[in-house]
């Protein structure tokens, strides 16, 4: 997963896959899903994103790791 933010246009893009999207589904005003022809979600675009969410929280992250899964 990759996250891109363009502060000039206040748009956030969350990329789940490097597959080429075949279409777009608008799920609410300014929130779009990029999808493949078989409806796999490859990305989410959020326009006017700073008005819809706290940009600082999405640009920071935490990761919880199951130590048993890593054989520790």
PyMOL Python script that loads the backbone (N, CA, C, O; Angstrom):
from pymol import cmd

cmd.read_pdbstr("""\
ATOM      1  N   UNK A   1       0.842  -1.171   0.000  1.00  0.00           N
ATOM      2  CA  UNK A   1       0.000   0.000   0.000  1.00  0.00           C
ATOM      3  C   UNK A   1       0.888   1.234   0.000  1.00  0.00           C
ATOM      4  O   UNK A   1       1.884   1.302   0.720  1.00  0.00           O
ATOM      5  N   UNK A   2       0.512   2.202  -0.813  1.00  0.00           N
ATOM      6  CA  UNK A   2       1.212   3.478  -0.876  1.00  0.00           C
ATOM      7  C   UNK A   2       0.192   4.592  -0.703  1.00  0.00           C
ATOM      8  O   UNK A   2      -0.956   4.473  -1.132  1.00  0.00           O
ATOM      9  N   UNK A   3       0.626   5.677  -0.067  1.00  0.00           N
ATOM     10  CA  UNK A   3      -0.246   6.814   0.154  1.00  0.00           C
ATOM     11  C   UNK A   3       0.413   8.049  -0.440  1.00  0.00           C
ATOM     12  O   UNK A   3       1.580   8.335  -0.171  1.00  0.00           O
ATOM     13  N   UNK A   4      -0.343   8.772  -1.247  1.00  0.00           N
ATOM     14  CA  UNK A   4       0.144   9.994  -1.877  1.00  0.00           C
ATOM     15  C   UNK A   4      -0.770  11.140  -1.476  1.00  0.00           C
ATOM     16  O   UNK A   4      -1.989  10.982  -1.423  1.00  0.00           O
ATOM     17  N   UNK A   5      -0.181  12.289  -1.196  1.00  0.00           N
ATOM     18  CA  UNK A   5      -0.977  13.472  -0.890  1.00  0.00           C
ATOM     19  C   UNK A   5      -0.449  14.634  -1.713  1.00  0.00           C
ATOM     20  O   UNK A   5       0.750  14.914  -1.711  1.00  0.00           O
ATOM     21  N   UNK A   6      -1.345  15.306  -2.414  1.00  0.00           N
ATOM     22  CA  UNK A   6      -1.009  16.482  -3.213  1.00  0.00           C
ATOM     23  C   UNK A   6      -1.632  17.686  -2.515  1.00  0.00           C
ATOM     24  O   UNK A   6      -2.840  17.906  -2.604  1.00  0.00           O
ATOM     25  N   UNK A   7      -0.802  18.464  -1.822  1.00  0.00           N
ATOM     26  CA  UNK A   7      -1.335  19.596  -1.057  1.00  0.00           C
ATOM     27  C   UNK A   7      -1.784  20.751  -1.949  1.00  0.00           C
ATOM     28  O   UNK A   7      -2.553  21.601  -1.500  1.00  0.00           O
ATOM     29  N   UNK A   8      -1.326  20.806  -3.195  1.00  0.00           N
ATOM     30  CA  UNK A   8      -1.766  21.881  -4.096  1.00  0.00           C
ATOM     31  C   UNK A   8      -3.240  21.742  -4.457  1.00  0.00           C
ATOM     32  O   UNK A   8      -3.939  22.743  -4.610  1.00  0.00           O
ATOM     33  N   UNK A   9      -3.711  20.514  -4.591  1.00  0.00           N
ATOM     34  CA  UNK A   9      -5.120  20.292  -4.933  1.00  0.00           C
ATOM     35  C   UNK A   9      -5.886  19.621  -3.799  1.00  0.00           C
ATOM     36  O   UNK A   9      -7.074  19.329  -3.939  1.00  0.00           O
ATOM     37  N   UNK A  10      -5.208  19.372  -2.665  1.00  0.00           N
ATOM     38  CA  UNK A  10      -5.808  18.745  -1.482  1.00  0.00           C
ATOM     39  C   UNK A  10      -6.452  17.409  -1.829  1.00  0.00           C
ATOM     40  O   UNK A  10      -7.620  17.165  -1.526  1.00  0.00           O
ATOM     41  N   UNK A  11      -5.663  16.547  -2.473  1.00  0.00           N
ATOM     42  CA  UNK A  11      -6.155  15.226  -2.865  1.00  0.00           C
ATOM     43  C   UNK A  11      -5.256  14.149  -2.262  1.00  0.00           C
ATOM     44  O   UNK A  11      -4.030  14.251  -2.289  1.00  0.00           O
ATOM     45  N   UNK A  12      -5.893  13.124  -1.722  1.00  0.00           N
ATOM     46  CA  UNK A  12      -5.191  11.987  -1.135  1.00  0.00           C
ATOM     47  C   UNK A  12      -5.489  10.763  -1.989  1.00  0.00           C
ATOM     48  O   UNK A  12      -6.629  10.549  -2.402  1.00  0.00           O
ATOM     49  N   UNK A  13      -4.463   9.960  -2.252  1.00  0.00           N
ATOM     50  CA  UNK A  13      -4.663   8.723  -3.006  1.00  0.00           C
ATOM     51  C   UNK A  13      -4.025   7.585  -2.240  1.00  0.00           C
ATOM     52  O   UNK A  13      -2.851   7.650  -1.877  1.00  0.00           O
ATOM     53  N   UNK A  14      -4.797   6.545  -1.997  1.00  0.00           N
ATOM     54  CA  UNK A  14      -4.303   5.338  -1.340  1.00  0.00           C
ATOM     55  C   UNK A  14      -4.266   4.244  -2.401  1.00  0.00           C
ATOM     56  O   UNK A  14      -5.301   3.852  -2.940  1.00  0.00           O
ATOM     57  N   UNK A  15      -3.071   3.759  -2.690  1.00  0.00           N
ATOM     58  CA  UNK A  15      -2.882   2.754  -3.739  1.00  0.00           C
ATOM     59  C   UNK A  15      -2.717   1.382  -3.088  1.00  0.00           C
ATOM     60  O   UNK A  15      -1.829   1.185  -2.258  1.00  0.00           O
ATOM     61  N   UNK A  16      -3.574   0.436  -3.467  1.00  0.00           N
ATOM     62  CA  UNK A  16      -3.509  -0.925  -2.937  1.00  0.00           C
ATOM     63  C   UNK A  16      -2.786  -1.882  -3.862  1.00  0.00           C
ATOM     64  O   UNK A  16      -2.277  -2.913  -3.422  1.00  0.00           O
ATOM     65  N   UNK A  17      -2.737  -1.552  -5.123  1.00  0.00           N
ATOM     66  CA  UNK A  17      -2.171  -2.447  -6.130  1.00  0.00           C
ATOM     67  C   UNK A  17      -1.618  -1.614  -7.276  1.00  0.00           C
ATOM     68  O   UNK A  17      -2.065  -0.490  -7.506  1.00  0.00           O
ATOM     69  N   UNK A  18      -0.653  -2.162  -7.989  1.00  0.00           N
ATOM     70  CA  UNK A  18      -0.136  -1.452  -9.160  1.00  0.00           C
ATOM     71  C   UNK A  18      -0.862  -1.874 -10.439  1.00  0.00           C
ATOM     72  O   UNK A  18      -0.429  -1.534 -11.540  1.00  0.00           O
ATOM     73  N   UNK A  19      -1.970  -2.617 -10.293  1.00  0.00           N
ATOM     74  CA  UNK A  19      -2.779  -2.977 -11.458  1.00  0.00           C
ATOM     75  C   UNK A  19      -3.380  -1.723 -12.078  1.00  0.00           C
ATOM     76  O   UNK A  19      -3.660  -0.750 -11.378  1.00  0.00           O
ATOM     77  N   UNK A  20      -3.574  -1.748 -13.364  1.00  0.00           N
ATOM     78  CA  UNK A  20      -4.156  -0.611 -14.077  1.00  0.00           C
ATOM     79  C   UNK A  20      -5.661  -0.579 -13.847  1.00  0.00           C
ATOM     80  O   UNK A  20      -6.342  -1.555 -14.160  1.00  0.00           O
ATOM     81  N   UNK A  21      -6.202   0.517 -13.308  1.00  0.00           N
ATOM     82  CA  UNK A  21      -7.656   0.578 -13.122  1.00  0.00           C
ATOM     83  C   UNK A  21      -8.380   0.678 -14.462  1.00  0.00           C
ATOM     84  O   UNK A  21      -7.894   1.291 -15.412  1.00  0.00           O
ATOM     85  N   UNK A  22      -9.553   0.056 -14.506  1.00  0.00           N
ATOM     86  CA  UNK A  22     -10.377   0.070 -15.719  1.00  0.00           C
ATOM     87  C   UNK A  22     -11.571   1.009 -15.573  1.00  0.00           C
ATOM     88  O   UNK A  22     -12.233   1.343 -16.555  1.00  0.00           O
ATOM     89  N   UNK A  23     -11.840   1.431 -14.336  1.00  0.00           N
ATOM     90  CA  UNK A  23     -12.986   2.297 -14.122  1.00  0.00           C
ATOM     91  C   UNK A  23     -12.941   2.951 -12.758  1.00  0.00           C
ATOM     92  O   UNK A  23     -12.047   2.692 -11.952  1.00  0.00           O
ATOM     93  N   UNK A  24     -13.924   3.804 -12.514  1.00  0.00           N
ATOM     94  CA  UNK A  24     -14.026   4.555 -11.261  1.00  0.00           C
ATOM     95  C   UNK A  24     -15.456   4.450 -10.751  1.00  0.00           C
ATOM     96  O   UNK A  24     -16.415   4.554 -11.516  1.00  0.00           O
ATOM     97  N   UNK A  25     -15.580   4.240  -9.439  1.00  0.00           N
ATOM     98  CA  UNK A  25     -16.885   4.242  -8.795  1.00  0.00           C
ATOM     99  C   UNK A  25     -16.869   5.342  -7.741  1.00  0.00           C
ATOM    100  O   UNK A  25     -16.049   5.316  -6.823  1.00  0.00           O
ATOM    101  N   UNK A  26     -17.779   6.312  -7.875  1.00  0.00           N
ATOM    102  CA  UNK A  26     -17.874   7.369  -6.874  1.00  0.00           C
ATOM    103  C   UNK A  26     -18.757   6.853  -5.746  1.00  0.00           C
ATOM    104  O   UNK A  26     -19.934   6.563  -5.957  1.00  0.00           O
ATOM    105  N   UNK A  27     -18.175   6.737  -4.524  1.00  0.00           N
ATOM    106  CA  UNK A  27     -18.958   6.214  -3.409  1.00  0.00           C
ATOM    107  C   UNK A  27     -19.590   7.319  -2.577  1.00  0.00           C
ATOM    108  O   UNK A  27     -20.569   7.085  -1.869  1.00  0.00           O
ATOM    109  N   UNK A  28     -19.041   8.502  -2.659  1.00  0.00           N
ATOM    110  CA  UNK A  28     -19.664   9.709  -2.112  1.00  0.00           C
ATOM    111  C   UNK A  28     -18.995  10.886  -2.803  1.00  0.00           C
ATOM    112  O   UNK A  28     -18.023  10.700  -3.536  1.00  0.00           O
ATOM    113  N   UNK A  29     -19.499  12.087  -2.583  1.00  0.00           N
ATOM    114  CA  UNK A  29     -18.958  13.240  -3.291  1.00  0.00           C
ATOM    115  C   UNK A  29     -17.468  13.406  -2.992  1.00  0.00           C
ATOM    116  O   UNK A  29     -17.080  13.646  -1.848  1.00  0.00           O
ATOM    117  N   UNK A  30     -16.641  13.276  -4.025  1.00  0.00           N
ATOM    118  CA  UNK A  30     -15.206  13.446  -3.889  1.00  0.00           C
ATOM    119  C   UNK A  30     -14.460  12.247  -3.356  1.00  0.00           C
ATOM    120  O   UNK A  30     -13.272  12.347  -3.046  1.00  0.00           O
ATOM    121  N   UNK A  31     -15.136  11.103  -3.241  1.00  0.00           N
ATOM    122  CA  UNK A  31     -14.474   9.862  -2.799  1.00  0.00           C
ATOM    123  C   UNK A  31     -14.709   8.816  -3.879  1.00  0.00           C
ATOM    124  O   UNK A  31     -15.842   8.397  -4.119  1.00  0.00           O
ATOM    125  N   UNK A  32     -13.619   8.397  -4.529  1.00  0.00           N
ATOM    126  CA  UNK A  32     -13.717   7.512  -5.680  1.00  0.00           C
ATOM    127  C   UNK A  32     -12.879   6.263  -5.500  1.00  0.00           C
ATOM    128  O   UNK A  32     -11.769   6.319  -4.970  1.00  0.00           O
ATOM    129  N   UNK A  33     -13.413   5.139  -5.941  1.00  0.00           N
ATOM    130  CA  UNK A  33     -12.674   3.884  -5.970  1.00  0.00           C
ATOM    131  C   UNK A  33     -12.192   3.637  -7.383  1.00  0.00           C
ATOM    132  O   UNK A  33     -12.986   3.693  -8.323  1.00  0.00           O
ATOM    133  N   UNK A  34     -10.912   3.365  -7.554  1.00  0.00           N
ATOM    134  CA  UNK A  34     -10.388   2.901  -8.842  1.00  0.00           C
ATOM    135  C   UNK A  34     -10.491   1.387  -8.827  1.00  0.00           C
ATOM    136  O   UNK A  34     -10.024   0.734  -7.894  1.00  0.00           O
ATOM    137  N   UNK A  35     -11.107   0.828  -9.867  1.00  0.00           N
ATOM    138  CA  UNK A  35     -11.345  -0.612  -9.904  1.00  0.00           C
ATOM    139  C   UNK A  35     -10.852  -1.226 -11.214  1.00  0.00           C
ATOM    140  O   UNK A  35     -10.711  -0.544 -12.229  1.00  0.00           O
ATOM    141  N   UNK A  36     -10.596  -2.523 -11.159  1.00  0.00           N
ATOM    142  CA  UNK A  36     -10.267  -3.275 -12.370  1.00  0.00           C
ATOM    143  C   UNK A  36     -11.568  -3.721 -13.028  1.00  0.00           C
ATOM    144  O   UNK A  36     -12.653  -3.486 -12.497  1.00  0.00           O
ATOM    145  N   UNK A  37     -11.455  -4.358 -14.174  1.00  0.00           N
ATOM    146  CA  UNK A  37     -12.665  -4.802 -14.866  1.00  0.00           C
ATOM    147  C   UNK A  37     -13.402  -5.893 -14.099  1.00  0.00           C
ATOM    148  O   UNK A  37     -14.601  -6.086 -14.301  1.00  0.00           O
ATOM    149  N   UNK A  38     -12.696  -6.615 -13.217  1.00  0.00           N
ATOM    150  CA  UNK A  38     -13.369  -7.621 -12.393  1.00  0.00           C
ATOM    151  C   UNK A  38     -13.648  -7.115 -10.971  1.00  0.00           C
ATOM    152  O   UNK A  38     -13.794  -7.904 -10.038  1.00  0.00           O
ATOM    153  N   UNK A  39     -13.719  -5.778 -10.824  1.00  0.00           N
ATOM    154  CA  UNK A  39     -14.151  -5.088  -9.612  1.00  0.00           C
ATOM    155  C   UNK A  39     -13.189  -5.200  -8.425  1.00  0.00           C
ATOM    156  O   UNK A  39     -13.610  -5.059  -7.277  1.00  0.00           O
ATOM    157  N   UNK A  40     -11.929  -5.447  -8.683  1.00  0.00           N
ATOM    158  CA  UNK A  40     -10.940  -5.371  -7.606  1.00  0.00           C
ATOM    159  C   UNK A  40     -10.622  -3.895  -7.361  1.00  0.00           C
ATOM    160  O   UNK A  40     -10.443  -3.131  -8.309  1.00  0.00           O
ATOM    161  N   UNK A  41     -10.553  -3.503  -6.107  1.00  0.00           N
ATOM    162  CA  UNK A  41     -10.227  -2.119  -5.767  1.00  0.00           C
ATOM    163  C   UNK A  41      -8.712  -1.963  -5.797  1.00  0.00           C
ATOM    164  O   UNK A  41      -7.998  -2.654  -5.071  1.00  0.00           O
ATOM    165  N   UNK A  42      -8.224  -1.058  -6.636  1.00  0.00           N
ATOM    166  CA  UNK A  42      -6.779  -0.821  -6.727  1.00  0.00           C
ATOM    167  C   UNK A  42      -6.358   0.480  -6.068  1.00  0.00           C
ATOM    168  O   UNK A  42      -5.174   0.694  -5.809  1.00  0.00           O
ATOM    169  N   UNK A  43      -7.338   1.362  -5.792  1.00  0.00           N
ATOM    170  CA  UNK A  43      -7.001   2.623  -5.143  1.00  0.00           C
ATOM    171  C   UNK A  43      -8.229   3.401  -4.723  1.00  0.00           C
ATOM    172  O   UNK A  43      -9.333   3.182  -5.222  1.00  0.00           O
ATOM    173  N   UNK A  44      -8.009   4.322  -3.787  1.00  0.00           N
ATOM    174  CA  UNK A  44      -9.058   5.222  -3.326  1.00  0.00           C
ATOM    175  C   UNK A  44      -8.551   6.651  -3.461  1.00  0.00           C
ATOM    176  O   UNK A  44      -7.466   6.982  -2.982  1.00  0.00           O
ATOM    177  N   UNK A  45      -9.335   7.487  -4.111  1.00  0.00           N
ATOM    178  CA  UNK A  45      -9.011   8.904  -4.249  1.00  0.00           C
ATOM    179  C   UNK A  45      -9.978   9.709  -3.385  1.00  0.00           C
ATOM    180  O   UNK A  45     -11.191   9.504  -3.440  1.00  0.00           O
ATOM    181  N   UNK A  46      -9.427  10.629  -2.584  1.00  0.00           N
ATOM    182  CA  UNK A  46     -10.253  11.486  -1.739  1.00  0.00           C
ATOM    183  C   UNK A  46      -9.921  12.932  -2.071  1.00  0.00           C
ATOM    184  O   UNK A  46      -8.829  13.415  -1.769  1.00  0.00           O
ATOM    185  N   UNK A  47     -10.875  13.621  -2.696  1.00  0.00           N
ATOM    186  CA  UNK A  47     -10.708  15.027  -3.048  1.00  0.00           C
ATOM    187  C   UNK A  47     -11.128  15.894  -1.872  1.00  0.00           C
ATOM    188  O   UNK A  47     -11.976  15.490  -1.076  1.00  0.00           O
ATOM    189  N   UNK A  48     -10.541  17.084  -1.752  1.00  0.00           N
ATOM    190  CA  UNK A  48     -10.773  17.952  -0.590  1.00  0.00           C
ATOM    191  C   UNK A  48     -10.554  17.165   0.695  1.00  0.00           C
ATOM    192  O   UNK A  48     -11.329  17.266   1.647  1.00  0.00           O
ATOM    193  N   UNK A  49      -9.494  16.388   0.701  1.00  0.00           N
ATOM    194  CA  UNK A  49      -9.274  15.424   1.779  1.00  0.00           C
ATOM    195  C   UNK A  49      -9.070  16.056   3.145  1.00  0.00           C
ATOM    196  O   UNK A  49      -9.477  15.467   4.147  1.00  0.00           O
ATOM    197  N   UNK A  50      -8.458  17.229   3.227  1.00  0.00           N
ATOM    198  CA  UNK A  50      -8.250  17.843   4.539  1.00  0.00           C
ATOM    199  C   UNK A  50      -9.563  18.292   5.175  1.00  0.00           C
ATOM    200  O   UNK A  50      -9.624  18.516   6.384  1.00  0.00           O
ATOM    201  N   UNK A  51     -10.606  18.424   4.367  1.00  0.00           N
ATOM    202  CA  UNK A  51     -11.931  18.770   4.900  1.00  0.00           C
ATOM    203  C   UNK A  51     -12.681  17.528   5.354  1.00  0.00           C
ATOM    204  O   UNK A  51     -13.654  17.625   6.102  1.00  0.00           O
ATOM    205  N   UNK A  52     -12.230  16.355   4.901  1.00  0.00           N
ATOM    206  CA  UNK A  52     -12.927  15.104   5.204  1.00  0.00           C
ATOM    207  C   UNK A  52     -12.233  14.270   6.278  1.00  0.00           C
ATOM    208  O   UNK A  52     -12.837  13.365   6.854  1.00  0.00           O
ATOM    209  N   UNK A  53     -10.960  14.579   6.545  1.00  0.00           N
ATOM    210  CA  UNK A  53     -10.198  13.773   7.498  1.00  0.00           C
ATOM    211  C   UNK A  53      -9.002  14.551   8.009  1.00  0.00           C
ATOM    212  O   UNK A  53      -8.650  15.597   7.462  1.00  0.00           O
ATOM    213  N   UNK A  54      -8.386  14.044   9.049  1.00  0.00           N
ATOM    214  CA  UNK A  54      -7.151  14.631   9.568  1.00  0.00           C
ATOM    215  C   UNK A  54      -5.990  14.052   8.761  1.00  0.00           C
ATOM    216  O   UNK A  54      -5.614  12.896   8.957  1.00  0.00           O
ATOM    217  N   UNK A  55      -5.429  14.840   7.868  1.00  0.00           N
ATOM    218  CA  UNK A  55      -4.354  14.387   6.982  1.00  0.00           C
ATOM    219  C   UNK A  55      -3.154  13.880   7.777  1.00  0.00           C
ATOM    220  O   UNK A  55      -2.495  12.929   7.358  1.00  0.00           O
ATOM    221  N   UNK A  56      -2.867  14.493   8.901  1.00  0.00           N
ATOM    222  CA  UNK A  56      -1.697  14.094   9.689  1.00  0.00           C
ATOM    223  C   UNK A  56      -1.806  12.661  10.203  1.00  0.00           C
ATOM    224  O   UNK A  56      -0.790  11.978  10.326  1.00  0.00           O
ATOM    225  N   UNK A  57      -3.012  12.193  10.504  1.00  0.00           N
ATOM    226  CA  UNK A  57      -3.148  10.826  11.003  1.00  0.00           C
ATOM    227  C   UNK A  57      -2.953   9.798   9.897  1.00  0.00           C
ATOM    228  O   UNK A  57      -2.416   8.720  10.151  1.00  0.00           O
ATOM    229  N   UNK A  58      -3.372  10.104   8.692  1.00  0.00           N
ATOM    230  CA  UNK A  58      -3.211   9.149   7.592  1.00  0.00           C
ATOM    231  C   UNK A  58      -1.765   9.094   7.109  1.00  0.00           C
ATOM    232  O   UNK A  58      -1.327   8.078   6.570  1.00  0.00           O
ATOM    233  N   UNK A  59      -1.027  10.179   7.299  1.00  0.00           N
ATOM    234  CA  UNK A  59       0.358  10.201   6.854  1.00  0.00           C
ATOM    235  C   UNK A  59       1.319   9.625   7.899  1.00  0.00           C
ATOM    236  O   UNK A  59       2.518   9.520   7.641  1.00  0.00           O
ATOM    237  N   UNK A  60       0.809   9.255   9.064  1.00  0.00           N
ATOM    238  CA  UNK A  60       1.610   8.538  10.054  1.00  0.00           C
ATOM    239  C   UNK A  60       0.949   7.182  10.258  1.00  0.00           C
ATOM    240  O   UNK A  60      -0.244   7.032   9.995  1.00  0.00           O
ATOM    241  N   UNK A  61       1.687   6.219  10.712  1.00  0.00           N
ATOM    242  CA  UNK A  61       1.108   4.889  10.856  1.00  0.00           C
ATOM    243  C   UNK A  61       1.799   4.144  11.982  1.00  0.00           C
ATOM    244  O   UNK A  61       2.882   4.510  12.438  1.00  0.00           O
ATOM    245  N   UNK A  62       1.136   3.095  12.409  1.00  0.00           N
ATOM    246  CA  UNK A  62       1.741   2.164  13.358  1.00  0.00           C
ATOM    247  C   UNK A  62       1.492   0.764  12.832  1.00  0.00           C
ATOM    248  O   UNK A  62       0.542   0.526  12.085  1.00  0.00           O
ATOM    249  N   UNK A  63       2.331  -0.134  13.217  1.00  0.00           N
ATOM    250  CA  UNK A  63       2.248  -1.498  12.725  1.00  0.00           C
ATOM    251  C   UNK A  63       2.338  -2.444  13.902  1.00  0.00           C
ATOM    252  O   UNK A  63       3.310  -2.417  14.656  1.00  0.00           O
ATOM    253  N   UNK A  64       1.323  -3.280  14.060  1.00  0.00           N
ATOM    254  CA  UNK A  64       1.354  -4.300  15.096  1.00  0.00           C
ATOM    255  C   UNK A  64       1.741  -5.606  14.427  1.00  0.00           C
ATOM    256  O   UNK A  64       1.174  -5.982  13.401  1.00  0.00           O
ATOM    257  N   UNK A  65       2.704  -6.290  15.011  1.00  0.00           N
ATOM    258  CA  UNK A  65       3.199  -7.529  14.419  1.00  0.00           C
ATOM    259  C   UNK A  65       2.945  -8.669  15.386  1.00  0.00           C
ATOM    260  O   UNK A  65       3.251  -8.570  16.575  1.00  0.00           O
ATOM    261  N   UNK A  66       2.390  -9.741  14.873  1.00  0.00           N
ATOM    262  CA  UNK A  66       2.193 -10.944  15.658  1.00  0.00           C
ATOM    263  C   UNK A  66       3.517 -11.696  15.709  1.00  0.00           C
ATOM    264  O   UNK A  66       3.953 -12.244  14.697  1.00  0.00           O
ATOM    265  N   UNK A  67       4.155 -11.730  16.862  1.00  0.00           N
ATOM    266  CA  UNK A  67       5.479 -12.347  16.969  1.00  0.00           C
ATOM    267  C   UNK A  67       5.435 -13.844  16.643  1.00  0.00           C
ATOM    268  O   UNK A  67       6.412 -14.386  16.125  1.00  0.00           O
ATOM    269  N   UNK A  68       4.346 -14.502  16.930  1.00  0.00           N
ATOM    270  CA  UNK A  68       4.238 -15.931  16.588  1.00  0.00           C
ATOM    271  C   UNK A  68       4.274 -16.141  15.078  1.00  0.00           C
ATOM    272  O   UNK A  68       4.845 -17.117  14.593  1.00  0.00           O
ATOM    273  N   UNK A  69       3.667 -15.229  14.349  1.00  0.00           N
ATOM    274  CA  UNK A  69       3.661 -15.331  12.883  1.00  0.00           C
ATOM    275  C   UNK A  69       5.068 -15.151  12.307  1.00  0.00           C
ATOM    276  O   UNK A  69       5.369 -15.652  11.224  1.00  0.00           O
ATOM    277  N   UNK A  70       5.925 -14.434  13.039  1.00  0.00           N
ATOM    278  CA  UNK A  70       7.292 -14.187  12.568  1.00  0.00           C
ATOM    279  C   UNK A  70       8.287 -15.188  13.158  1.00  0.00           C
ATOM    280  O   UNK A  70       9.490 -15.086  12.917  1.00  0.00           O
ATOM    281  N   UNK A  71       7.782 -16.159  13.933  1.00  0.00           N
ATOM    282  CA  UNK A  71       8.610 -17.210  14.550  1.00  0.00           C
ATOM    283  C   UNK A  71       9.610 -16.658  15.551  1.00  0.00           C
ATOM    284  O   UNK A  71      10.750 -17.120  15.592  1.00  0.00           O
ATOM    285  N   UNK A  72       9.212 -15.673  16.367  1.00  0.00           N
ATOM    286  CA  UNK A  72      10.073 -15.148  17.434  1.00  0.00           C
ATOM    287  C   UNK A  72       9.747 -15.853  18.710  1.00  0.00           C
ATOM    288  O   UNK A  72      10.352 -15.570  19.744  1.00  0.00           O
TER     289      UNK A  72
END
""", "prot")
cmd.dss("prot")
cmd.show_as("cartoon", "prot")
cmd.util.cbc("prot")
cmd.orient("prot")
